[in-house]
C-alpha cells in the first residue's frame, strides 16, 4: 500500500509533467514546498517501487504504473470536490483543501459508488477533467464563454482560473455547474456579455467570460 506522501509526490509529478518533459528535483521541491534533499530521498524510494524513472541530475518522469496511481488520486480528488460542491453546498473556493485529505481514502468500492451517485461527471467544479476508473480522460468540446457568439448556447462545466473572488461572485449570482446558458447580446464597446441562465438575465464582464468554461454542441 502506498503512503500518503508517496501519492502526493506522484500527483505532483503528473501535474509537473504537463509542463515539462523531464521534471527536475528542484521543480518538485518548489511545487511541494520541500527541501531538495528530502525530495531526492523520496524519489529514490519511488524509483525502487518502479513508480518513476529517476536518474540523478537528469530529471524524473512517471512510469506507466506511477501515472496510473497519480490519475487514481486525481480522480478521487476531483470526484470529492464535485460531491462537496454539488451535494453538500460548499463554495467552489472551499473544497480543494478538504479534497486533499479525502483523496487518500483507499476504498475503490466507495469511489465507484461516489462516481455513480454523482452521475459520472466529466469535470470537477473548476472545469478540470475527471479521469475514469481506468485512468482515461475523455475529451469533450469545452469552450470559454468569450468564444461564443450571440444566440449560442452551452452548459457550464467550470472555471479556467478559479480565483476566490470569481467563485464567490458566481455563488452569489446562483450560477452553478450544469446550468444552461445562452448568449443574448454582446456589447461591442467593452466585451460585456448579456446572458440567460435559468430564465434569468445576467451581465458578465469580459474577464468573467474569459474564465467561464462551457460544454457546447458546436
C-alpha positions as CSV (number, residue, x, y, z in Angstrom):
1,X,0.0,0.0,0.0
2,X,1.3,3.4,-0.9
3,X,1.8,6.1,1.7
4,X,0.0,9.5,1.5
5,X,3.4,11.2,1.0
6,X,4.2,8.9,-2.0
7,X,0.8,9.6,-3.5
8,X,1.4,13.4,-3.1
9,X,4.7,13.1,-5.0
10,X,3.2,11.1,-7.8
11,X,0.3,13.5,-8.2
12,X,2.8,16.4,-8.2
13,X,4.9,14.7,-10.8
14,X,1.8,14.2,-13.0
15,X,1.0,17.9,-12.9
16,X,4.6,19.0,-13.5
17,X,4.9,16.6,-16.5
18,X,2.1,18.6,-18.1
19,X,4.6,21.5,-18.3
20,X,8.0,19.7,-18.6
21,X,9.2,16.7,-20.4
22,X,11.6,15.8,-17.6
23,X,11.0,17.2,-14.1
24,X,13.9,18.4,-12.0
25,X,14.3,17.8,-8.3
26,X,14.1,21.5,-7.6
27,X,10.8,21.8,-9.5
28,X,9.3,19.1,-7.3
29,X,10.7,20.7,-4.2
30,X,9.2,24.1,-5.2
31,X,5.9,22.5,-6.0
32,X,5.6,20.6,-2.7
33,X,7.5,23.2,-0.6
34,X,10.0,20.7,0.4
35,X,13.8,20.6,0.8
36,X,15.6,19.2,-2.3
37,X,17.4,16.7,-0.1
38,X,14.1,15.3,1.2
39,X,12.8,15.1,-2.4
40,X,15.8,13.2,-3.5
41,X,15.3,10.6,-0.7
42,X,11.6,10.1,-1.8
43,X,12.5,9.9,-5.5
44,X,14.9,7.0,-4.7
45,X,12.1,5.1,-2.9
46,X,9.6,5.7,-5.7
47,X,12.2,4.5,-8.3
48,X,12.7,1.3,-6.3
49,X,9.0,0.7,-6.5
50,X,9.1,1.3,-10.3
51,X,6.7,4.3,-10.0
52,X,9.2,6.7,-11.6
53,X,12.2,6.8,-13.9
54,X,14.9,8.7,-11.9
55,X,18.5,9.5,-12.6
56,X,20.4,11.9,-10.5
57,X,20.8,15.3,-12.3
58,X,18.8,14.0,-15.3
59,X,15.3,14.6,-14.2
60,X,12.4,12.4,-13.3
61,X,9.4,11.0,-15.1
62,X,6.4,8.8,-14.2
63,X,6.3,5.1,-15.3
64,X,3.0,3.7,-16.6
65,X,2.5,2.2,-13.1
66,X,3.2,5.6,-11.4
67,X,1.0,7.5,-13.8
68,X,-2.0,5.2,-13.1
69,X,-1.6,5.8,-9.4
70,X,-1.4,9.6,-9.9
71,X,-4.5,9.5,-12.1
72,X,-6.3,7.5,-9.5
73,X,-5.6,10.1,-6.8
74,X,-6.6,13.0,-9.2
75,X,-9.8,11.1,-9.9
76,X,-10.7,10.8,-6.3
77,X,-9.7,14.4,-5.6
78,X,-11.9,15.8,-8.3
79,X,-14.9,13.5,-7.5
80,X,-14.7,14.6,-3.9
81,X,-14.6,18.3,-5.0
82,X,-17.7,17.7,-7.1
83,X,-19.5,16.0,-4.2
84,X,-18.7,18.8,-1.8
85,X,-20.0,21.5,-4.1
86,X,-23.0,19.7,-5.6
87,X,-24.3,17.7,-2.6
88,X,-23.0,19.5,0.5
89,X,-23.3,23.1,-0.7
90,X,-19.6,24.1,-0.2
91,X,-18.4,27.0,-2.2
92,X,-16.2,26.4,-5.2
93,X,-13.3,28.1,-3.4
94,X,-13.6,26.0,-0.3
95,X,-13.2,22.4,-1.5
96,X,-9.6,22.0,-2.6
97,X,-8.0,21.5,0.9
98,X,-10.8,19.2,2.0
99,X,-10.4,17.1,-1.1
100,X,-6.7,16.9,-0.5
101,X,-7.5,14.9,2.6
102,X,-10.3,12.8,1.1
103,X,-8.3,11.8,-2.0
104,X,-6.2,9.3,0.0
105,X,-9.1,7.1,1.0
106,X,-8.3,3.6,-0.3
107,X,-11.7,2.1,-0.8
108,X,-12.3,1.6,-4.6
109,X,-15.9,0.5,-3.9
110,X,-16.6,3.8,-2.2
111,X,-15.1,5.8,-5.1
112,X,-17.1,3.7,-7.6
113,X,-20.3,4.4,-5.7
114,X,-19.4,8.0,-5.3
115,X,-18.9,8.3,-9.1
116,X,-22.3,6.7,-9.8
117,X,-24.0,8.8,-7.2
118,X,-22.8,11.9,-8.8
119,X,-23.9,10.7,-12.3
120,X,-20.4,10.0,-13.6
121,X,-19.3,13.7,-14.0
122,X,-16.7,14.5,-16.7
123,X,-15.5,17.7,-15.0
124,X,-15.0,18.9,-11.4
125,X,-16.3,22.3,-10.2
126,X,-13.2,24.1,-11.5
127,X,-13.6,22.6,-15.0
128,X,-10.8,20.1,-14.7
129,X,-11.5,16.7,-16.3
130,X,-12.1,13.7,-14.1
131,X,-10.3,10.6,-15.1
132,X,-12.4,7.4,-15.3
133,X,-11.6,4.2,-13.3
134,X,-9.1,3.2,-16.0
135,X,-7.2,6.5,-15.8
136,X,-8.6,7.7,-19.1
137,X,-9.7,11.3,-19.6
138,X,-12.5,11.8,-22.2
139,X,-12.0,14.8,-24.5
140,X,-15.1,17.0,-24.7
141,X,-16.0,20.0,-26.7
142,X,-15.2,22.6,-24.0
143,X,-15.0,26.3,-24.7
144,X,-14.8,29.6,-22.9
145,X,-17.9,31.8,-22.8
146,X,-15.9,34.5,-24.6
147,X,-15.7,32.2,-27.6
148,X,-19.5,32.1,-28.1
149,X,-21.4,34.4,-30.3
150,X,-24.9,35.9,-29.8
151,X,-27.7,33.2,-29.7
152,X,-25.2,30.4,-29.0
153,X,-25.8,28.0,-26.0
154,X,-23.7,25.9,-23.7
155,X,-23.7,24.0,-20.3
156,X,-21.5,25.5,-17.6
157,X,-18.8,23.0,-16.7
158,X,-16.3,25.0,-14.6
159,X,-13.9,27.9,-14.4
160,X,-10.5,28.3,-16.0
161,X,-8.9,30.3,-13.2
162,X,-10.9,29.7,-10.0
163,X,-9.9,32.8,-8.0
164,X,-11.9,33.1,-4.7
165,X,-13.4,36.4,-5.8
166,X,-14.8,34.9,-9.1
167,X,-16.1,31.8,-7.4
168,X,-17.7,33.9,-4.7
169,X,-19.4,36.1,-7.3
170,X,-20.8,33.1,-9.2
171,X,-22.1,31.6,-6.0
172,X,-23.7,34.9,-5.1
173,X,-25.5,35.0,-8.5
174,X,-26.5,31.4,-8.0
175,X,-24.6,30.3,-11.1
176,X,-23.7,26.6,-10.8
177,X,-22.3,23.6,-12.7
178,X,-24.7,22.1,-15.1
179,X,-26.7,25.3,-15.7
180,X,-27.7,26.0,-19.3
181,X,-26.5,29.4,-20.6
182,X,-27.5,31.3,-23.7
183,X,-25.8,34.4,-25.1
184,X,-28.4,37.1,-25.6
185,X,-26.2,40.0,-26.6
186,X,-22.5,41.0,-26.7
187,X,-21.8,44.7,-26.1
188,X,-19.1,45.6,-28.6
189,X,-17.6,48.6,-26.8
190,X,-16.4,46.7,-23.7
191,X,-17.0,43.0,-24.4
192,X,-19.8,42.6,-21.8
193,X,-22.0,39.6,-22.3
194,X,-25.7,39.6,-21.5
195,X,-26.7,36.0,-20.9
196,X,-29.7,34.0,-19.9
197,X,-29.3,31.4,-17.1
198,X,-32.3,29.6,-15.6
199,X,-34.7,32.2,-17.2
200,X,-32.7,35.0,-15.6
201,X,-30.7,37.6,-17.5
202,X,-27.3,38.3,-16.1
203,X,-24.5,40.7,-17.2
204,X,-21.0,39.2,-17.3
205,X,-17.8,41.3,-17.8
206,X,-15.3,40.2,-20.4
207,X,-13.0,38.9,-17.7
208,X,-15.7,36.6,-16.4
209,X,-16.3,35.4,-19.9
210,X,-12.6,34.6,-20.4
211,X,-12.8,32.2,-17.4
212,X,-16.2,30.5,-17.5
213,X,-15.9,27.1,-19.2
214,X,-18.8,25.6,-21.2
215,X,-19.6,22.3,-22.9
216,X,-21.1,23.1,-26.3
217,X,-22.5,21.1,-29.3
218,X,-20.6,23.1,-31.9
